[in-house]
């Protein structure tokens, strides 16, 4: 399963903002190991929309799309692993290295 770092990177790429609460949603609401038991579904996206009904509509829509992207990313990662292609592991490694280099180059 792609790390939350990878999911948040996709959020920044598409929405110019991270939605970490969306990616924690499955662990908090659905429980650990949810994907192996019953997976993700559009029902869970609808549940997310219901839970966030007090947030403005544009944010809710972005959160819903972020969740759908999360589902698609998890599915793609599973398919790539079956083919022996560690695409998301490499992406996570790149993001960790990039983040580490940013911290080293920061001057106080």
QUIRAPE-V819319 format. One line per field, one symbol per residue. phi: phi as a letter, one per 20 degrees, with the letter a starting at -180 (. if undefined). burial: I if it has 16 or more other C-alpha atoms within 10 Angstrom, else O. Layout:
phi->???
burial->???
This chain:
phi->.fffgfffffgffedmbecffffegfffeenfmgffecmebgfffffffffefeeffffffffffffffgffffffffffffendegffffffgffffffffffefde
burial->OIOIIIIIIIIOOOOOOIIOOIIOOIOOOOOOOOIOOOOIOOOIIOOIIOOOOOOOOOOIOIIIIIIIIIIOIIOIIIOOOOOOOOOIIOIIOOOOOOOOOOOOOOOO
